[in-house]
Every structure is written in structure tokens, then in C-alpha cells.
Amino acid sequence: MLAIALGIAWLVLSPLCLWIIFRGRLGAKIGAVLTLAAMEAATVAVRPAQEVPQVVAYDVPAPPRPEAGECAERTPVPRAARLEKGHESLELFWSAEPDECRTAKVVLRQKGRQLRVWVHEGPMRGHREGMRTVPVRVVGDTASLHLALDVPKRAHYQPVDGRTGRHIAPLRKHH
């Protein structure tokens, strides 16, 4: 309520004081200046003190990786793959999430020279034929898994994302 009264005083008295300062006598000019100074002091006194929030920075340890049943459901998109020379195993790599699961469910299907791969993390309804649960390893911001393969050794296979049909790039040597 005091703030409203002060606002009305500014609206009414400030134009009057300015008029007196430019047109009035010496005594009236001093009174006008004192009135403006009093209104300014009252404005500063009425204005609530604004608190400046204090920011405290400290290191927080990374949260522990959740168990297989606790993590969020997601379908990682492999961004790179490494096929061992004898086609004995396949390693897949993708961008790790902060709450990356400890295990992933993987389905692998051979179709011609393609190794179609589906990766799923978190809870999953039902069971797919040939589905395996394998451990997920996280290093930095990259998650990976290692699959043992049982495919004929003569052909050259290309890993493919089963959902999109896109080829998974071979892992670069400097990775």
C-alpha cells in the first residue's frame, strides 16, 4: 500500500516540483528540491532488498550406473562396428547416456552378406528369437558391447542397423 501511495506522489508532485524549480521563487525552489529528494529517499527505503543468490561450485561424483532393470528403455543406434578378422566376434559402439544400462539385449540376423543388428536397453516385453543379453562397457562418452559370432568364415560381412537398414561404419583406427 505504501508503494502505491509513493507512486501516486511521484505522478502528482514531480511535475509540480519541476514547474516550481523553473518558474518559482527561491524559497519555493528549495522546497521543491527537498520534496524530490524526500520522495527519492522514500523510494529507496521502500524498495525491497533483492537477495543475490549465492552459487557454490563443487565436484559431484558421477552417479552409479543403474542395474539392467533400473535404466530407461532406449534403442541405441550403433555409430561404429569392429568385425574381428576371423568373423569370430563383432564389437558395436554408440554414444553413451548418463544412465547407460549395464546390459543390452541384442538380436543378430545374417541376411546374405549383411549382419543385421538390433540393440535394446532397459525393460523389454516379450522375447525375440536369438536374443542375447550382453554386458555394456562405457569408456568416456562411448558405450560398446562385444558379440561372439557364429557365421561362415568365407564371406566378408557388413554390419547393418536392423531398424534403419543403414550400414554401420567400420571403427576407425584412431578411435
DASULHU-V266734 format. One line per field, one symbol per residue. psi: psi as a letter, one per 40 degrees, with the letter a starting at -180 (. if undefined). burial: 1 if it has 9 or more other C-alpha atoms within 8 Angstrom, else 0. Layout:
psi->???
burial->???
This chain:
psi->ddddddddddddddddddddddeiidddddddddddddddddddddhihhhhhhhhhihhiiiihiideeiihigihheiihhidefdihhiiihiidfhidiihhhhhhhbehghhhhhiaihhihihehihiihhhhbehiiihhhigihedihihhhhdddeiihiihide.
burial->0000010011000100111110010001110110110010011000000000000000000000011100111001011111100011111111110001111111110100111111111110000000100111010001111100000000000111110000010000000
